[in-house]
Amino acid sequence: MCGIVGYVGKQKAAPLILEGLKRLEYRGYDSAGLVLLENGRFTVAKKIGRVANLETVTAPLPLPGHHGMGHTRWATHGGVTDANAHPHVSSDGRIALIHNGVIENYSKLKAFLLGKGYTFVSETDTEVLCNLIAYHYAKEPAAAAGDSRFVNSVRKALGHTEGTYGIVVMATDAPGELVTARKGSPLILGLGDGESLVASDVAAIVSRTQNVVYLKDGQIAHLTATTFAITTQNSGTVDPVIDKVTWSIADAEKGAYAHFMEKEIFEQPAALENAMRGRFSEDGSTAQFGGLNLSAGEFRGIERFMFCACGTALHACMVTEHLIERFARIPVECDYASEFRYRNAPLFRNTLFFVMSQSGETIDTLAALREAKRKGYKVLAVNNVVGSSIAREADGGIYQHVGPEVGVASTKAFTSQLLIGAMLALYIGRLRDLSFGEGVQIVRALKGAPDLARRALQQADHIRGIAQRYAHHTDMLFLGRLALFPIALEGALKLKEISYIHAEGYPAAEMKHGPIALVSEQCPSVFFAPSGEMLNKVVSSMQEIKARKGPIIAIVTADVELPAGLADETIVIPECHEAVLPIVASIPVQLLSYYIAVARGCDVDKPRNLAKSVTVE
Ligand code: M6R
């Protein structure tokens, strides 16, 4: 959603801020802006639309200074206008602020500030916080030794604030200083060579430094080009941990690919290798994970699992549910994190919670995690972003290790979640009834996943051709059974989010209980028809669609021969074990959605209205 980047150092700040903002574009936004400080004066520029628009308006400006910050805004309070874009400057001109999050008590604070003579030019909650900091700054005595007027005024203002924030603040009296604070919105400090940076996402700063500090909730950092100090909202001091980012800037660039989504689809074989590396036992019969923080004995005592997530990650949970129930025979429940957090579900004792989140910042998933912990349950996380809020707040977990995923439509993160889910099911199964032989078979199958994914990707040209023939449709159904039902949901989500075609996923047999009313020559159905116990049933569902003149795109395993003329298009994927099938079956629907979106001229990596990580409710 919103993005933050701040810089103080030896270089001209503006080009670095603009570059950082471009690297944050993938998170989704509707306006962008920057502020620079030179000779006690702010230079501010903001513009609705893309960062390119901001570049156009700033191109003729001198853009002085080695100290500044920029923001990409995804509107919450106030419409998409230049005035509502960040940065905001206090009405006394002394404080500038960029902010991710929502200040919930902003109307009360605004009334207070209006009474004190502060004025407002935007409709945002951020401008209220900016003036509140200015109010405390004006009241704060000039700094005593070892004290900072600037930091204290931010701390005091935040003390009166309800809601969530990741902020960066500049003051005209404090050249070369940035103050930054977080509560519920990620912030990372970058410690470079004679320069300091702050960003909401590592991608914005990794070209300058790989030494980072992940700021925690309730912490306030004070940065200069060569120093940084972290304190808490209660004025306590913090011993910071400096981490090293393990990926490089090349990982966050699209290289020769047309879109990040395309690159990430084709990266899946390598991503799967990375997600499984070092995670199988020596005897080759089970999986092992380093960070679960739960002993095998404790796992054996678990009688139920509960998975919470949003969007694509929830689909990965649903596949995991299926596999845990198959391999370990333990009941599993999946829930939308956004529903779980409010519905006060009755929970069983001895339930272990899992949340899945690529970004680790999805606010609903984080809230579900907190709700489960509040009720006394342990929560483990499957997550891709090291140091994310979810990774930090969970009791343990499994990192996906697939590198940055930039495309808004999740692809490699999804299939790695499927892989980790299958490994988890294997691990739990082997602690219970799953035999050594069955374990060995599953391990072999999982180790073969990268190669199977590679073979599925070889269908890309064939799928592009199909996409071109079907791109004009406005409705599409995705139908699958058992573990491929969630993949049908995922196919429908993928298609609608990037191509804006209305699509729905259903269990194939459920189709005749309603969705069949949609079927016509104008509404194609994508069927998953792998070999196995359900094939005949799926073929019957296909016949029902065909009888109503619905076009059929069938995704079949190589050993399946469908009745002649049943499918209008056929995509063949390799035969594989049920633990791997959801991964392999995902690839054709990712490619189909991608090529359809391209054929329709859609902005694949930045679909309208969407954000890469949804950090507001
Ligand atoms: O970062 P998360 O995995 O928590 O994100 C959850 C969803 O917002 C995300 O999967 C969303 O559905 C994607 N755009 C799907 O492609």
Residues whose N, C-alpha, C, O or C-beta is under 5 A from the ligand:
A	BS01	M6R	C310 G311 T312 A313 M356 S357 Q358 S359 G360 T362 V408 A409 S410 A611 K612 S613 V614
